[in-house]
Amino acid sequence: LSVPLASKLDAPILMVKPDGITNEVLSEIERLKVSGVYVIGGTDVISSKIDTVIKNKFNIDVKRIEGSHRYLTAINIAKEIDDFSSIVIAPNTNDAIDAAMVASVAGKNGMPIFYSDVKVVNKDLKEYIKSNKNINNIYLSGGTFTQSFIDEIEALGRNVEALNGTDRYETNVLGI
């Protein structure tokens, strides 16, 4: 979910443990001489101790982008990206492969990535799409979205394109 924001900011994505930050990550922050850090996810996913360690060690701004669940976190990331006309929706699965397959293309083109159930559009996402008149194109990454889901998205008055090949490899190529 954070690839498009990192791309917009020309910033790397550094991985942390849920309750701690490694010396390697701290060394990379120091090497990069950054003026600020974004922490993506709520404190149930990434402890607030990480914010404190970064602030205290480097005396830089730490901005956390979160929501009460992953759908709202994605919406808040999109709000931070701000300037886009296309989005990607990936199936809400545990493996997140469909989102990963299009992450580089989404990042390059500044398209936020959202998760949704494949049968019904998440209500928060649906409201966000309705309220954001700049969204013209919606790409569905993966072949598992139902026709009723596609119909629900199309009813929002946006162009919808399902990127669904016969397998993940063909879907990946279609996404690119």
C-alpha positions in Angstrom: 0.0 0.0 0.0 2.9 2.4 0.7 4.7 1.9 -2.6 2.9 4.8 -4.5 3.6 7.2 -1.6 7.2 6.2 -1.4 7.5 6.6 -5.2 6.0 10.1 -5.0 8.4 11.1 -2.2 11.4 9.3 -4.0 11.9 7.5 -0.7 12.8 4.0 0.2 10.6 1.7 2.2 12.3 0.4 5.3 10.9 -2.6 7.1 10.6 -2.7 10.9 9.5 -5.3 13.4 6.1 -4.7 15.0 7.7 -3.8 18.3 11.2 -2.6 17.4 13.6 -1.2 14.8 16.9 -2.9 13.9 20.3 -1.2 14.0 20.5 -1.7 10.2 17.3 0.4 9.6 18.6 3.1 12.0 21.9 3.1 10.2 20.1 3.5 6.9 18.0 6.4 8.2 21.3 8.1 9.3 23.1 7.4 6.0 20.2 8.9 4.0 20.2 12.0 6.2 16.4 12.2 6.0 14.4 15.1 7.4 11.4 13.1 8.2 10.0 9.6 8.3 6.5 8.2 7.5 5.3 5.2 9.6 2.6 3.4 7.8 0.1 1.5 9.9 -1.6 1.8 13.3 0.1 1.1 16.6 -1.3 -2.4 16.7 0.8 -3.1 13.6 3.9 -1.0 14.4 4.5 0.1 18.0 4.6 3.8 18.9 8.0 3.0 20.4 9.4 3.1 16.9 8.2 6.7 16.4 9.9 7.6 19.7 13.2 5.9 18.9 13.4 7.7 15.6 12.4 11.1 17.0 14.9 10.8 19.9 17.8 9.5 17.9 17.5 11.8 14.8 15.5 14.7 16.0 13.3 14.6 12.9 9.6 14.6 12.1 7.8 11.3 12.2 4.4 11.2 10.6 2.2 8.2 11.1 -0.4 7.3 8.5 -3.0 5.0 9.9 -6.6 4.1 10.1 -8.7 1.9 12.3 -8.3 -0.9 9.7 -6.3 -1.5 6.6 -9.0 0.0 4.4 -8.9 3.4 6.1 -5.1 3.3 6.2 -5.1 2.9 2.4 -7.5 5.9 2.1 -5.2 8.0 4.3 -2.2 7.0 2.2 -4.2 8.1 -0.9 -5.0 11.4 0.8 -1.3 12.0 1.3 -0.5 11.2 -2.3 -3.3 13.6 -3.2 -2.8 14.1 -7.0 -4.0 11.1 -9.0 -6.8 10.1 -11.4 -6.5 6.3 -11.3 -6.5 3.7 -8.5 -5.8 0.0 -8.1 -8.0 -2.3 -6.0 -6.5 -5.7 -5.0 -8.4 -8.6 -3.4 -8.3 -8.5 0.4 -6.3 -11.7 0.9 -3.6 -12.6 3.3 -0.9 -13.2 0.7 -1.2 -9.7 -0.9 0.3 -11.0 -4.1 -2.2 -9.2 -6.4 -1.2 -5.9 -4.8 2.5 -6.6 -5.0 2.2 -7.5 -8.7 1.0 -4.0 -9.6 2.9 -2.1 -6.9 5.7 -0.9 -9.2 3.3 0.2 -11.9 1.1 1.9 -9.3 4.1 3.6 -7.8 5.4 4.8 -11.1 2.0 6.2 -12.1 1.1 7.6 -8.6 -1.9 5.3 -8.3 -2.9 4.4 -4.7 -3.6 0.8 -4.0 -6.6 -0.3 -2.0 -7.8 -3.7 -0.7 -11.4 -4.9 -0.9 -13.5 -8.0 -0.5 -14.0 -9.5 -3.9 -17.8 -9.8 -3.6 -18.8 -6.4 -2.1 -17.0 -3.1 -2.2 -15.8 -2.0 1.2 -18.1 0.8 2.4 -15.3 3.2 3.3 -13.6 2.7 -0.1 -17.0 3.1 -1.9 -17.6 6.4 0.0 -14.0 7.6 -0.8 -14.4 6.9 -4.5 -17.8 8.7 -4.5 -16.3 11.7 -2.8 -13.2 11.9 -5.0 -14.2 13.2 -8.4 -10.6 13.1 -9.6 -10.7 9.3 -9.8 -11.5 8.4 -13.4 -10.0 4.9 -13.8 -10.2 1.9 -11.4 -8.0 -1.1 -12.1 -8.9 -4.4 -10.4 -5.8 -6.5 -9.8 -6.5 -10.2 -9.9 -9.2 -12.4 -11.4 -11.2 -13.1 -8.3 -13.6 -10.1 -8.3 -17.2 -11.1 -8.8 -19.3 -9.6 -11.5 -21.5 -8.0 -8.8 -18.4 -6.3 -7.4 -17.5 -5.0 -10.9 -21.1 -3.8 -11.4 -21.0 -2.0 -8.0 -17.8 -0.2 -9.0 -19.1 0.7 -12.5 -22.2 2.1 -10.8 -19.9 4.8 -9.3 -19.5 6.2 -12.8 -15.8 5.4 -13.2 -13.9 3.5 -15.9 -13.2 0.0 -14.6 -10.7 -2.5 -16.0 -10.2 -5.9 -14.6 -6.6 -7.1 -14.9 -7.3 -10.8 -14.7 -5.3 -13.3 -16.7 -5.6 -17.0 -16.7 -3.1 -17.2 -13.8 -1.0 -14.8 -11.6 1.7 -14.6 -14.3 -0.6 -13.4 -17.0 -2.3 -11.1 -14.5 1.1 -9.6 -13.7 1.8 -8.9 -17.3 -1.6 -7.3 -17.8 -0.9 -5.1 -14.9 2.3 -3.9 -16.4 
